[in-house]
Amino acid sequence: MKKETDVRAQSNLILQALPKGILVNTQAAGRFNSMVIGWGMLGTVWGKPVFITYVRTSRYTYEQLEKNPEFTVSIPLDGKLDPEIFRVCGSLSGRDVHKDEELGLTLVPGDTVSVPGIKEVPATLECKVIYRQMLDGNALPSDIRERLYKGFGTAEGPDSEHELHAMFYGEVTASYVIEDQ
Ligand SMILES: Cc1cc2nc3c(=O)[nH]c(=O)nc-3n(C[C@H](O)[C@H](O)[C@H](O)COP(=O)(O)O)c2cc1C
């Protein structure tokens, strides 16, 4: 069962939980995947409620979004992810592990997108990507570039932990809390 919520009324929960880690979920070519994010923006763009996620191009999540530009966001109601969900979704790649199977997650089909939400992490946004853009490495402040994008602009290039982020602007098409039946 889903209890519909007003996304803007949920903003406090989302923005407080974000730096500790929430989930961005994707589904493409028959594979569900979930990744921890600590960065994001919730606001209004082009008159629409939008959640922006920052995904390094090295992530499996990036590949998934390329194939199917929809995602769900899962936020724990107490603002803190279960430690095992945090570990698996925040350090393992969907290239190597079926994270939902590893964790025994209960996937709940989306209403407006083809990506499910997660019953165990119940506050949910459904998002359709309406715009995307790569960060411009040259426009970044040098201290941030050196700390987070090491190797940018050099012949060697960055390793997988230092590739640029792509910004995916997801129009929020539904917002709810998944409740027990
Ligand atoms: C607290 C925390 C916040 C994170 N935030 C982001 C983020 O905003 N963007 C990103 O690309 N990776 C972020 N990561 C790293 C990914 O969660 C991690 O690399 C994950 O294993 C990628 O999974 P995937 O390859 O299945 O997409 C974060 C990790 C942690 C632990």
The ligand as an SDF file (V2000), in Angstrom:
LIG
                    3D

 31 33  0  0  0  0  0  0  0  0999 V2000
   27.5810    8.1740    1.6520 C   0  0  0  0  0  0  0  0  0  0  0  0
   27.8330    7.8910    0.1830 C   0  0  0  0  0  0  0  0  0  0  0  0
   27.4300    8.8250   -0.7650 C   0  0  0  0  0  0  0  0  0  0  0  0
   27.6590    8.6040   -2.1410 C   0  0  0  0  0  0  0  0  0  0  0  0
   27.2220    9.5300   -3.0520 N   0  0  0  0  0  0  0  0  0  0  0  0
   27.4000    9.3090   -4.3800 C   0  0  0  0  0  0  0  0  0  0  0  0
   26.8870   10.2500   -5.3350 C   0  0  0  0  0  0  0  0  0  0  0  0
   26.2040   11.2500   -5.0080 O   0  0  0  0  0  0  0  0  0  0  0  0
   27.1590   10.0250   -6.6440 N   0  0  0  0  0  0  0  0  0  0  0  0
   27.8910    8.9130   -7.0720 C   0  0  0  0  0  0  0  0  0  0  0  0
   28.1110    8.7680   -8.2760 O   0  0  0  0  0  0  0  0  0  0  0  0
   28.3490    7.9930   -6.1770 N   0  0  0  0  0  0  0  0  0  0  0  0
   28.1150    8.1580   -4.8450 C   0  0  0  0  0  0  0  0  0  0  0  0
   28.5580    7.2270   -3.9350 N   0  0  0  0  0  0  0  0  0  0  0  0
   29.2810    6.0210   -4.3980 C   0  0  0  0  0  0  0  0  0  0  0  0
   28.3510    4.9030   -4.9020 C   0  0  0  0  0  0  0  0  0  0  0  0
   27.2860    4.6670   -4.0160 O   0  0  0  0  0  0  0  0  0  0  0  0
   29.1650    3.5850   -5.0620 C   0  0  0  0  0  0  0  0  0  0  0  0
   30.2720    3.7960   -5.8980 O   0  0  0  0  0  0  0  0  0  0  0  0
   28.3110    2.4380   -5.5750 C   0  0  0  0  0  0  0  0  0  0  0  0
   29.0050    1.2270   -5.3280 O   0  0  0  0  0  0  0  0  0  0  0  0
   27.9800    2.5600   -7.0620 C   0  0  0  0  0  0  0  0  0  0  0  0
   27.1370    1.5050   -7.4110 O   0  0  0  0  0  0  0  0  0  0  0  0
   26.8400    1.0900   -8.9410 P   0  0  0  0  0  0  0  0  0  0  0  0
   28.1700    0.8440   -9.6340 O   0  0  0  0  0  0  0  0  0  0  0  0
   26.0310   -0.1770   -8.8070 O   0  0  0  0  0  0  0  0  0  0  0  0
   26.0860    2.2040   -9.5690 O   0  0  0  0  0  0  0  0  0  0  0  0
   28.3200    7.4190   -2.5630 C   0  0  0  0  0  0  0  0  0  0  0  0
   28.7120    6.4620   -1.6050 C   0  0  0  0  0  0  0  0  0  0  0  0
   28.4750    6.6900   -0.2460 C   0  0  0  0  0  0  0  0  0  0  0  0
   28.8900    5.6300    0.7530 C   0  0  0  0  0  0  0  0  0  0  0  0
  1  2  1  0
  2  3  1  0
  2 30  2  0
  3  4  2  0
  4  5  1  0
  4 28  1  0
  5  6  2  0
  6  7  1  0
  6 13  1  0
  7  8  2  0
  7  9  1  0
  9 10  1  0
 10 11  2  0
 10 12  1  0
 12 13  2  0
 13 14  1  0
 14 15  1  0
 14 28  1  0
 15 16  1  0
 16 17  1  0
 16 18  1  0
 18 19  1  0
 18 20  1  0
 20 21  1  0
 20 22  1  0
 22 23  1  0
 23 24  1  0
 24 25  2  0
 24 26  1  0
 24 27  1  0
 28 29  2  0
 29 30  1  0
 30 31  1  0
M  END
$$$$
